[in-house]
Amino acid sequence: DLGKTDEAGRLWITGRCKDMIIRGGENIYPRELEELLSRHPSVGAVAVVGLPDAKWGEEVGAFVRAAPGATIDKAALVDYMRAHLAPHKTPRRWFAMDEFPLTGSGKIQKFRLRELWQAGQLTELA
């Protein structure tokens, strides 16, 4: 696990080392992006995953399920991310999900999202 301490000496878990995305030498923590996207009213669930990229090593991919009654607007989500984060952290690849592959305890299986993408079974949002 990855963490940080605050001024009061409290430890905050910020993510998992194995989930970290390294894009062009920059470390990107999926949890930071997931927490931000989760606050957007059109997002019901989200997973951020590093996807292999020939130029950058990894590219940021966002897998998003719409909130009930909402639709996913990629341009609006990109604008939202850019207003809150450094440009290199904004996902470059976006996928709308009806459902996520889950573990028995209900956690999203990120490795499975990567496998589905590599197998060409997911359609990227335009």
N, CA, C and O atoms as a GROMACS GRO file, in nm:
protein
  504
    1ASP      N    1   0.083  -0.119   0.000
    1ASP     CA    2   0.000   0.000   0.000
    1ASP      C    3   0.088   0.125   0.000
    1ASP      O    4   0.202   0.124   0.046
    2LEU      N    5   0.031   0.234  -0.053
    2LEU     CA    6   0.098   0.364  -0.054
    2LEU      C    7   0.024   0.455   0.043
    2LEU      O    8  -0.098   0.445   0.058
    3GLY      N    9   0.097   0.543   0.108
    3GLY     CA   10   0.033   0.633   0.202
    3GLY      C   11   0.113   0.760   0.221
    3GLY      O   12   0.222   0.777   0.167
    4LYS      N   13   0.056   0.848   0.300
    4LYS     CA   14   0.123   0.973   0.337
    4LYS      C   15   0.081   1.006   0.479
    4LYS      O   16  -0.021   0.958   0.528
    5THR      N   17   0.160   1.089   0.544
    5THR     CA   18   0.124   1.135   0.677
    5THR      C   19   0.093   1.284   0.670
    5THR      O   20   0.152   1.358   0.592
    6ASP      N   21   0.000   1.326   0.754
    6ASP     CA   22  -0.034   1.468   0.758
    6ASP      C   23   0.041   1.536   0.872
    6ASP      O   24   0.123   1.474   0.940
    7GLU      N   25   0.013   1.664   0.893
    7GLU     CA   26   0.083   1.743   0.994
    7GLU      C   27   0.067   1.686   1.135
    7GLU      O   28   0.154   1.703   1.220
    8ALA      N   29  -0.045   1.619   1.160
    8ALA     CA   30  -0.074   1.563   1.292
    8ALA      C   31  -0.014   1.423   1.309
    8ALA      O   32  -0.029   1.360   1.414
    9GLY      N   33   0.054   1.374   1.205
    9GLY     CA   34   0.115   1.242   1.212
    9GLY      C   35   0.023   1.127   1.177
    9GLY      O   36   0.059   1.011   1.195
   10ARG      N   37  -0.098   1.158   1.127
   10ARG     CA   38  -0.192   1.053   1.087
   10ARG      C   39  -0.152   0.997   0.951
   10ARG      O   40  -0.107   1.070   0.863
   11LEU      N   41  -0.168   0.867   0.936
   11LEU     CA   42  -0.136   0.798   0.811
   11LEU      C   43  -0.261   0.790   0.725
   11LEU      O   44  -0.367   0.749   0.772
   12TRP      N   45  -0.248   0.828   0.599
   12TRP     CA   46  -0.358   0.821   0.503
   12TRP      C   47  -0.317   0.726   0.391
   12TRP      O   48  -0.212   0.745   0.329
   13ILE      N   49  -0.398   0.625   0.365
   13ILE     CA   50  -0.372   0.532   0.255
   13ILE      C   51  -0.415   0.601   0.126
   13ILE      O   52  -0.529   0.646   0.114
   14THR      N   53  -0.324   0.608   0.029
   14THR     CA   54  -0.353   0.679  -0.096
   14THR      C   55  -0.366   0.587  -0.216
   14THR      O   56  -0.406   0.631  -0.324
   15GLY      N   57  -0.334   0.461  -0.201
   15GLY     CA   58  -0.348   0.369  -0.312
   15GLY      C   59  -0.261   0.246  -0.293
   15GLY      O   60  -0.208   0.221  -0.186
   16ARG      N   61  -0.250   0.173  -0.400
   16ARG     CA   62  -0.168   0.051  -0.398
   16ARG      C   63  -0.057   0.067  -0.500
   16ARG      O   64  -0.079   0.119  -0.610
   17CYS      N   65   0.061   0.024  -0.464
   17CYS     CA   66   0.178   0.036  -0.552
   17CYS      C   67   0.153  -0.033  -0.685
   17CYS      O   68   0.190   0.019  -0.790
   18LYS      N   69   0.092  -0.152  -0.682
   18LYS     CA   70   0.071  -0.227  -0.806
   18LYS      C   71  -0.030  -0.160  -0.897
   18LYS      O   72  -0.033  -0.188  -1.017
   19ASP      N   73  -0.114  -0.070  -0.844
   19ASP     CA   74  -0.213   0.000  -0.924
   19ASP      C   75  -0.156   0.128  -0.986
   19ASP      O   76  -0.216   0.183  -1.078
   20MET      N   77  -0.041   0.175  -0.938
   20MET     CA   78   0.015   0.300  -0.984
   20MET      C   79   0.040   0.296  -1.135
   20MET      O   80   0.089   0.196  -1.188
   21ILE      N   81   0.007   0.404  -1.202
   21ILE     CA   82   0.028   0.418  -1.346
   21ILE      C   83   0.154   0.501  -1.365
   21ILE      O   84   0.169   0.607  -1.304
   22ILE      N   85   0.245   0.454  -1.448
   22ILE     CA   86   0.365   0.530  -1.481
   22ILE      C   87   0.354   0.571  -1.627
   22ILE      O   88   0.371   0.489  -1.717
   23ARG      N   89   0.326   0.699  -1.649
   23ARG     CA   90   0.306   0.753  -1.784
   23ARG      C   91   0.420   0.850  -1.814
   23ARG      O   92   0.428   0.958  -1.755
   24GLY      N   93   0.508   0.810  -1.904
   24GLY     CA   94   0.620   0.897  -1.942
   24GLY      C   95   0.706   0.936  -1.824
   24GLY      O   96   0.758   1.047  -1.819
   25GLY      N   97   0.722   0.846  -1.728
   25GLY     CA   98   0.805   0.874  -1.610
   25GLY      C   99   0.731   0.942  -1.496
   25GLY      O  100   0.789   0.960  -1.389
   26GLU      N  101   0.608   0.980  -1.516
   26GLU     CA  102   0.527   1.044  -1.412
   26GLU      C  103   0.442   0.939  -1.341
   26GLU      O  104   0.379   0.856  -1.406
   27ASN      N  105   0.440   0.941  -1.208
   27ASN     CA  106   0.357   0.851  -1.130
   27ASN      C  107   0.216   0.909  -1.117
   27ASN      O  108   0.200   1.024  -1.076
   28ILE      N  109   0.118   0.829  -1.150
   28ILE     CA  110  -0.022   0.870  -1.141
   28ILE      C  111  -0.093   0.768  -1.054
   28ILE      O  112  -0.085   0.647  -1.079
   29TYR      N  113  -0.162   0.817  -0.952
   29TYR     CA  114  -0.230   0.729  -0.858
   29TYR      C  115  -0.378   0.718  -0.894
   29TYR      O  116  -0.451   0.816  -0.881
   30PRO      N  117  -0.421   0.602  -0.939
   30PRO     CA  118  -0.561   0.584  -0.981
   30PRO      C  119  -0.663   0.627  -0.877
   30PRO      O  120  -0.767   0.682  -0.912
   31ARG      N  121  -0.635   0.602  -0.751
   31ARG     CA  122  -0.732   0.635  -0.647
   31ARG      C  123  -0.765   0.784  -0.646
   31ARG      O  124  -0.881   0.822  -0.627
   32GLU      N  125  -0.666   0.868  -0.668
   32GLU     CA  126  -0.690   1.014  -0.673
   32GLU      C  127  -0.789   1.047  -0.784
   32GLU      O  128  -0.881   1.126  -0.763
   33LEU      N  129  -0.771   0.986  -0.900
   33LEU     CA  130  -0.859   1.013  -1.014
   33LEU      C  131  -0.998   0.954  -0.990
   33LEU      O  132  -1.099   1.017  -1.023
   34GLU      N  133  -1.002   0.834  -0.934
   34GLU     CA  134  -1.131   0.769  -0.905
   34GLU      C  135  -1.212   0.850  -0.805
   34GLU      O  136  -1.333   0.866  -0.822
   35GLU      N  137  -1.147   0.901  -0.702
   35GLU     CA  138  -1.218   0.981  -0.602
   35GLU      C  139  -1.275   1.108  -0.664
   35GLU      O  140  -1.388   1.147  -0.634
   36LEU      N  141  -1.198   1.173  -0.751
   36LEU     CA  142  -1.246   1.294  -0.817
   36LEU      C  143  -1.363   1.261  -0.910
   36LEU      O  144  -1.466   1.328  -0.905
   37LEU      N  145  -1.348   1.160  -0.994
   37LEU     CA  146  -1.456   1.123  -1.086
   37LEU      C  147  -1.581   1.079  -1.012
   37LEU      O  148  -1.692   1.105  -1.058
   38SER      N  149  -1.565   1.014  -0.899
   38SER     CA  150  -1.680   0.967  -0.821
   38SER      C  151  -1.766   1.083  -0.771
   38SER      O  152  -1.885   1.065  -0.745
   39ARG      N  153  -1.708   1.200  -0.759
   39ARG     CA  154  -1.782   1.317  -0.713
   39ARG      C  155  -1.863   1.384  -0.824
   39ARG      O  156  -1.946   1.470  -0.797
   40HIS      N  157  -1.839   1.345  -0.949
   40HIS     CA  158  -1.916   1.404  -1.060
   40HIS      C  159  -2.056   1.344  -1.059
   40HIS      O  160  -2.071   1.223  -1.044
   41PRO      N  161  -2.161   1.427  -1.075
   41PRO     CA  162  -2.298   1.377  -1.062
   41PRO      C  163  -2.339   1.272  -1.165
   41PRO      O  164  -2.433   1.196  -1.139
   42SER      N  165  -2.274   1.265  -1.280
   42SER     CA  166  -2.313   1.166  -1.380
   42SER      C  167  -2.245   1.031  -1.362
   42SER      O  168  -2.276   0.936  -1.434
   43VAL      N  169  -2.153   1.022  -1.267
   43VAL     CA  170  -2.075   0.899  -1.249
   43VAL      C  171  -2.131   0.817  -1.133
   43VAL      O  172  -2.142   0.865  -1.020
   44GLY      N  173  -2.165   0.691  -1.164
   44GLY     CA  174  -2.213   0.600  -1.062
   44GLY      C  175  -2.103   0.515  -1.004
   44GLY      O  176  -2.101   0.488  -0.884
   45ALA      N  177  -2.010   0.472  -1.089
   45ALA     CA  178  -1.895   0.392  -1.047
   45ALA      C  179  -1.784   0.415  -1.147
   45ALA      O  180  -1.809   0.445  -1.264
   46VAL      N  181  -1.659   0.401  -1.101
   46VAL     CA  182  -1.545   0.427  -1.187
   46VAL      C  183  -1.426   0.343  -1.144
   46VAL      O  184  -1.409   0.313  -1.026
   47ALA      N  185  -1.346   0.306  -1.242
   47ALA     CA  186  -1.216   0.243  -1.218
   47ALA      C  187  -1.117   0.307  -1.314
   47ALA      O  188  -1.146   0.324  -1.432
   48VAL      N  189  -1.001   0.342  -1.263
   48VAL     CA  190  -0.894   0.399  -1.346
   48VAL      C  191  -0.780   0.298  -1.350
   48VAL      O  192  -0.736   0.247  -1.248
   49VAL      N  193  -0.735   0.271  -1.473
   49VAL     CA  194  -0.639   0.164  -1.497
   49VAL      C  195  -0.531   0.213  -1.592
   49VAL      O  196  -0.559   0.292  -1.683
   50GLY      N  197  -0.409   0.167  -1.572
   50GLY     CA  198  -0.302   0.193  -1.667
   50GLY      C  199  -0.312   0.096  -1.784
   50GLY      O  200  -0.319  -0.025  -1.765
   51LEU      N  201  -0.314   0.150  -1.905
   51LEU     CA  202  -0.321   0.069  -2.026
   51LEU      C  203  -0.188   0.081  -2.100
   51LEU      O  204  -0.134   0.191  -2.112
   52PRO      N  205  -0.135  -0.030  -2.151
   52PRO     CA  206  -0.006  -0.026  -2.220
   52PRO      C  207  -0.008   0.074  -2.337
   52PRO      O  208  -0.106   0.082  -2.411
   53ASP      N  209   0.101   0.147  -2.352
   53ASP     CA  210   0.114   0.245  -2.459
   53ASP      C  211   0.258   0.245  -2.507
   53ASP      O  212   0.351   0.253  -2.427
   54ALA      N  213   0.277   0.236  -2.639
   54ALA     CA  214   0.411   0.227  -2.697
   54ALA      C  215   0.494   0.353  -2.671
   54ALA      O  216   0.615   0.343  -2.648
   55LYS      N  217   0.432   0.469  -2.673
   55LYS     CA  218   0.506   0.594  -2.656
   55LYS      C  219   0.529   0.629  -2.509
   55LYS      O  220   0.641   0.664  -2.471
   56TRP      N  221   0.426   0.620  -2.425
   56TRP     CA  222   0.431   0.668  -2.288
   56TRP      C  223   0.455   0.558  -2.185
   56TRP      O  224   0.471   0.588  -2.067
   57GLY      N  225   0.457   0.434  -2.225
   57GLY     CA  226   0.470   0.322  -2.131
   57GLY      C  227   0.334   0.276  -2.086
   57GLY      O  228   0.296   0.160  -2.103
   58GLU      N  229   0.259   0.369  -2.028
   58GLU     CA  230   0.120   0.344  -1.992
   58GLU      C  231   0.040   0.470  -2.020
   58GLU      O  232   0.091   0.581  -2.013
   59GLU      N  233  -0.086   0.450  -2.050
   59GLU     CA  234  -0.180   0.559  -2.070
   59GLU      C  235  -0.291   0.542  -1.967
   59GLU      O  236  -0.321   0.430  -1.926
   60VAL      N  237  -0.352   0.652  -1.926
   60VAL     CA  238  -0.457   0.648  -1.825
   60VAL      C  239  -0.590   0.614  -1.891
   60VAL      O  240  -0.634   0.684  -1.983
   61GLY      N  241  -0.654   0.508  -1.844
   61GLY     CA  242  -0.785   0.467  -1.894
   61GLY      C  243  -0.889   0.478  -1.784
   61GLY      O  244  -0.866   0.432  -1.672
   62ALA      N  245  -1.003   0.538  -1.814
   62ALA     CA  246  -1.112   0.551  -1.718
   62ALA      C  247  -1.230   0.467  -1.766
   62ALA      O  248  -1.277   0.483  -1.878
   63PHE      N  249  -1.275   0.379  -1.680
   63PHE     CA  250  -1.389   0.292  -1.706
   63PHE      C  251  -1.502   0.343  -1.617
   63PHE      O  252  -1.491   0.337  -1.494
   64VAL      N  253  -1.610   0.392  -1.678
   64VAL     CA  254  -1.711   0.466  -1.605
   64VAL      C  255  -1.850   0.407  -1.627
   64VAL      O  256  -1.889   0.378  -1.740
   65ARG      N  257  -1.924   0.390  -1.517
   65ARG     CA  258  -2.065   0.352  -1.525
   65ARG      C  259  -2.146   0.474  -1.485
   65ARG      O  260  -2.117   0.539  -1.384
   66ALA      N  261  -2.247   0.505  -1.563
   66ALA     CA  262  -2.329   0.623  -1.537
   66ALA      C  263  -2.412   0.604  -1.410
   66ALA      O  264  -2.452   0.493  -1.375
   67ALA      N  265  -2.437   0.715  -1.342
   67ALA     CA  266  -2.528   0.716  -1.228
   67ALA      C  267  -2.669   0.692  -1.280
   67ALA      O  268  -2.696   0.718  -1.398
   68PRO      N  269  -2.760   0.643  -1.197
   68PRO     CA  270  -2.898   0.621  -1.242
   68PRO      C  271  -2.958   0.747  -1.304
   68PRO      O  272  -2.954   0.855  -1.245
   69GLY      N  273  -3.013   0.732  -1.423
   69GLY     CA  274  -3.075   0.844  -1.494
   69GLY      C  275  -2.978   0.936  -1.566
   69GLY      O  276  -3.021   1.032  -1.629
   70ALA      N  277  -2.848   0.909  -1.556
   70ALA     CA  278  -2.747   0.995  -1.620
   70ALA      C  279  -2.687   0.925  -1.742
   70ALA      O  280  -2.704   0.804  -1.761
   71THR      N  281  -2.619   1.001  -1.822
   71THR     CA  282  -2.541   0.947  -1.933
   71THR      C  283  -2.397   0.997  -1.920
   71THR      O  284  -2.371   1.098  -1.856
   72ILE      N  285  -2.307   0.925  -1.981
   72ILE     CA  286  -2.166   0.962  -1.976
   72ILE      C  287  -2.135   1.056  -2.092
   72ILE      O  288  -2.152   1.021  -2.209
   73ASP      N  289  -2.090   1.175  -2.060
   73ASP     CA  290  -2.048   1.275  -2.157
   73ASP      C  291  -1.897   1.290  -2.142
   73ASP      O  292  -1.850   1.356  -2.049
   74LYS      N  293  -1.821   1.228  -2.232
   74LYS     CA  294  -1.675   1.228  -2.222
   74LYS      C  295  -1.618   1.369  -2.216
   74LYS      O  296  -1.532   1.397  -2.133
   75ALA      N  297  -1.666   1.458  -2.301
   75ALA     CA  298  -1.613   1.595  -2.304
   75ALA      C  299  -1.634   1.665  -2.170
   75ALA      O  300  -1.546   1.736  -2.122
   76ALA      N  301  -1.751   1.645  -2.109
   76ALA     CA  302  -1.779   1.708  -1.980
   76ALA      C  303  -1.688   1.651  -1.872
   76ALA      O  304  -1.641   1.724  -1.785
   77LEU      N  305  -1.663   1.520  -1.876
   77LEU     CA  306  -1.575   1.459  -1.776
   77LEU      C  307  -1.430   1.503  -1.794
   77LEU      O  308  -1.359   1.525  -1.696
   78VAL      N  309  -1.386   1.516  -1.920
   78VAL     CA  310  -1.250   1.565  -1.945
   78VAL      C  311  -1.236   1.708  -1.892
   78VAL      O  312  -1.137   1.740  -1.826
   79ASP      N  313  -1.333   1.793  -1.921
   79ASP     CA  314  -1.329   1.930  -1.871
   79ASP      C  315  -1.326   1.934  -1.718
   79ASP      O  316  -1.252   2.012  -1.659
   80TYR      N  317  -1.405   1.849  -1.656
   80TYR     CA  318  -1.410   1.840  -1.510
   80TYR      C  319  -1.274   1.800  -1.454
   80TYR      O  320  -1.226   1.860  -1.358
   81MET      N  321  -1.212   1.699  -1.514
   81MET     CA  322  -1.081   1.653  -1.467
   81MET      C  323  -0.976   1.763  -1.486
   81MET      O  324  -0.896   1.788  -1.396
   82ARG      N  325  -0.976   1.828  -1.602
   82ARG     CA  326  -0.877   1.931  -1.631
   82ARG      C  327  -0.890   2.050  -1.537
   82ARG      O  328  -0.791   2.118  -1.509
   83ALA      N  329  -1.010   2.076  -1.487
   83ALA     CA  330  -1.030   2.186  -1.394
   83ALA      C  331  -0.974   2.156  -1.256
   83ALA      O  332  -0.953   2.248  -1.176
   84HIS      N  333  -0.948   2.027  -1.227
   84HIS     CA  334  -0.904   1.989  -1.093
   84HIS      C  335  -0.766   1.924  -1.086
   84HIS      O  336  -0.710   1.910  -0.978
   85LEU      N  337  -0.711   1.883  -1.201
   85LEU     CA  338  -0.586   1.807  -1.201
   85LEU      C  339  -0.487   1.857  -1.305
   85LEU      O  340  -0.523   1.932  -1.397
   86ALA      N  341  -0.363   1.815  -1.290
   86ALA     CA  342  -0.262   1.842  -1.392
   86ALA      C  343  -0.303   1.771  -1.522
   86ALA      O  344  -0.362   1.663  -1.518
   87PRO      N  345  -0.273   1.830  -1.637
   87PRO     CA  346  -0.315   1.773  -1.765
   87PRO      C  347  -0.271   1.628  -1.788
   87PRO      O  348  -0.347   1.551  -1.846
   88HIS      N  349  -0.151   1.590  -1.743
   88HIS     CA  350  -0.104   1.455  -1.771
   88HIS      C  351  -0.181   1.348  -1.693
   88HIS      O  352  -0.171   1.230  -1.724
   89LYS      N  353  -0.257   1.390  -1.592
   89LYS     CA  354  -0.336   1.295  -1.513
   89LYS      C  355  -0.474   1.270  -1.572
   89LYS      O  356  -0.540   1.173  -1.536
   90THR      N  357  -0.518   1.355  -1.663
   90THR     CA  358  -0.650   1.338  -1.723
   90THR      C  359  -0.650   1.212  -1.810
   90THR      O  360  -0.564   1.198  -1.897
   91PRO      N  361  -0.746   1.122  -1.788
   91PRO     CA  362  -0.750   1.001  -1.871
   91PRO      C  363  -0.756   1.033  -2.020
   91PRO      O  364  -0.826   1.125  -2.062
   92ARG      N  365  -0.683   0.958  -2.097
   92ARG     CA  366  -0.682   0.972  -2.243
   92ARG      C  367  -0.777   0.873  -2.309
   92ARG      O  368  -0.825   0.896  -2.420
   93ARG      N  369  -0.804   0.763  -2.240
   93ARG     CA  370  -0.891   0.658  -2.292
   93ARG      C  371  -1.012   0.649  -2.199
   93ARG      O  372  -0.996   0.640  -2.077
   94TRP      N  373  -1.132   0.650  -2.256
   94TRP     CA  374  -1.256   0.648  -2.178
   94TRP      C  375  -1.346   0.537  -2.228
   94TRP      O  376  -1.361   0.516  -2.349
   95PHE      N  377  -1.407   0.465  -2.134
   95PHE     CA  378  -1.494   0.353  -2.167
   95PHE      C  379  -1.619   0.360  -2.080
   95PHE      O  380  -1.610   0.374  -1.958
   96ALA      N  381  -1.736   0.351  -2.142
   96ALA     CA  382  -1.862   0.346  -2.068
   96ALA      C  383  -1.891   0.200  -2.036
   96ALA      O  384  -1.885   0.113  -2.124
   97MET      N  385  -1.922   0.174  -1.911
   97MET     CA  386  -1.947   0.037  -1.865
   97MET      C  387  -2.091   0.025  -1.817
   97MET      O  388  -2.141   0.111  -1.745
   98ASP      N  389  -2.157  -0.084  -1.857
   98ASP     CA  390  -2.289  -0.116  -1.802
   98ASP      C  391  -2.273  -0.186  -1.668
   98ASP      O  392  -2.352  -0.167  -1.576
   99GLU      N  393  -2.168  -0.268  -1.659
   99GLU     CA  394  -2.137  -0.338  -1.535
   99GLU      C  395  -1.988  -0.364  -1.532
   99GLU      O  396  -1.921  -0.365  -1.635
  100PHE      N  397  -1.936  -0.386  -1.413
  100PHE     CA  398  -1.794  -0.412  -1.394
  100PHE      C  399  -1.773  -0.558  -1.354
  100PHE      O  400  -1.858  -0.617  -1.289
  101PRO      N  401  -1.659  -0.615  -1.394
  101PRO     CA  402  -1.624  -0.747  -1.339
  101PRO      C  403  -1.585  -0.728  -1.192
  101PRO      O  404  -1.501  -0.645  -1.160
  102LEU      N  405  -1.647  -0.806  -1.104
  102LEU     CA  406  -1.627  -0.787  -0.961
  102LEU      C  407  -1.570  -0.912  -0.895
  102LEU      O  408  -1.587  -1.024  -0.943
  103THR      N  409  -1.501  -0.890  -0.784
  103THR     CA  410  -1.455  -1.000  -0.701
  103THR      C  411  -1.574  -1.049  -0.618
  103THR      O  412  -1.681  -0.989  -0.621
  104GLY      N  413  -1.554  -1.158  -0.546
  104GLY     CA  414  -1.658  -1.208  -0.459
  104GLY      C  415  -1.699  -1.110  -0.351
  104GLY      O  416  -1.811  -1.115  -0.302
  105SER      N  417  -1.607  -1.020  -0.315
  105SER     CA  418  -1.638  -0.919  -0.212
  105SER      C  419  -1.690  -0.788  -0.272
  105SER      O  420  -1.713  -0.692  -0.200
  106GLY      N  421  -1.709  -0.786  -0.406
  106GLY     CA  422  -1.769  -0.668  -0.470
  106GLY      C  423  -1.672  -0.562  -0.518
  106GLY      O  424  -1.716  -0.454  -0.559
  107LYS      N  425  -1.541  -0.589  -0.515
  107LYS     CA  426  -1.443  -0.491  -0.565
  107LYS      C  427  -1.426  -0.509  -0.716
  107LYS      O  428  -1.436  -0.620  -0.767
  108ILE      N  429  -1.400  -0.400  -0.784
  108ILE     CA  430  -1.380  -0.404  -0.929
  108ILE      C  431  -1.248  -0.475  -0.959
  108ILE      O  432  -1.145  -0.445  -0.898
  109GLN      N  433  -1.252  -0.568  -1.053
  109GLN     CA  434  -1.132  -0.641  -1.094
  109GLN      C  435  -1.062  -0.562  -1.205
  109GLN      O  436  -1.095  -0.576  -1.323
  110LYS      N  437  -0.967  -0.479  -1.166
  110LYS     CA  438  -0.898  -0.393  -1.262
  110LYS      C  439  -0.818  -0.474  -1.363
  110LYS      O  440  -0.812  -0.437  -1.480
  111PHE      N  441  -0.757  -0.583  -1.320
  111PHE     CA  442  -0.682  -0.665  -1.414
  111PHE      C  443  -0.774  -0.719  -1.523
  111PHE      O  444  -0.732  -0.735  -1.638
  112ARG      N  445  -0.899  -0.746  -1.488
  112ARG     CA  446  -0.995  -0.798  -1.585
  112ARG      C  447  -1.034  -0.689  -1.685
  112ARG      O  448  -1.054  -0.719  -1.802
  113LEU      N  449  -1.045  -0.565  -1.641
  113LEU     CA  450  -1.073  -0.454  -1.733
  113LEU      C  451  -0.961  -0.443  -1.836
  113LEU      O  452  -0.986  -0.424  -1.955
  114ARG      N  453  -0.838  -0.454  -1.789
  114ARG     CA  454  -0.723  -0.448  -1.879
  114ARG      C  455  -0.729  -0.564  -1.980
  114ARG      O  456  -0.703  -0.545  -2.099
  115GLU      N  457  -0.763  -0.682  -1.932
  115GLU     CA  458  -0.775  -0.798  -2.022
  115GLU      C  459  -0.885  -0.778  -2.126
  115GLU      O  460  -0.865  -0.808  -2.244
  116LEU      N  461  -1.001  -0.728  -2.084
  116LEU     CA  462  -1.111  -0.703  -2.177
  116LEU      C  463  -1.071  -0.600  -2.282
  116LEU      O  464  -1.105  -0.615  -2.400
  117TRP      N  465  -0.998  -0.496  -2.240
  117TRP     CA  466  -0.952  -0.395  -2.334
  117TRP      C  467  -0.854  -0.456  -2.434
  117TRP      O  468  -0.866  -0.434  -2.555
  118GLN      N  469  -0.756  -0.533  -2.384
  118GLN     CA  470  -0.656  -0.594  -2.471
  118GLN      C  471  -0.719  -0.692  -2.570
  118GLN      O  472  -0.668  -0.708  -2.681
  119ALA      N  473  -0.828  -0.756  -2.530
  119ALA     CA  474  -0.897  -0.851  -2.618
  119ALA      C  475  -0.990  -0.781  -2.716
  119ALA      O  476  -1.055  -0.846  -2.798
  120GLY      N  477  -0.998  -0.648  -2.707
  120GLY     CA  478  -1.084  -0.572  -2.799
  120GLY      C  479  -1.232  -0.585  -2.768
  120GLY      O  480  -1.315  -0.566  -2.857
  121GLN      N  481  -1.266  -0.618  -2.645
  121GLN     CA  482  -1.406  -0.640  -2.608
  121GLN      C  483  -1.474  -0.517  -2.552
  121GLN      O  484  -1.590  -0.523  -2.514
  122LEU      N  485  -1.404  -0.405  -2.547
  122LEU     CA  486  -1.460  -0.281  -2.497
  122LEU      C  487  -1.454  -0.174  -2.606
  122LEU      O  488  -1.359  -0.169  -2.683
  123THR      N  489  -1.555  -0.091  -2.611
  123THR     CA  490  -1.560   0.017  -2.710
  123THR      C  491  -1.523   0.148  -2.642
  123THR      O  492  -1.583   0.187  -2.541
  124GLU      N  493  -1.425   0.215  -2.699
  124GLU     CA  494  -1.381   0.343  -2.644
  124GLU      C  495  -1.480   0.453  -2.682
  124GLU      O  496  -1.531   0.456  -2.794
  125LEU      N  497  -1.505   0.543  -2.587
  125LEU     CA  498  -1.592   0.658  -2.614
  125LEU      C  499  -1.522   0.754  -2.710
  125LEU      O  500  -1.402   0.778  -2.699
  126ALA      N  501  -1.600   0.808  -2.802
  126ALA     CA  502  -1.544   0.902  -2.900
  126ALA      C  503  -1.535   1.041  -2.842
  126ALA      O  504  -1.491   1.133  -2.910
   0.00000   0.00000   0.00000
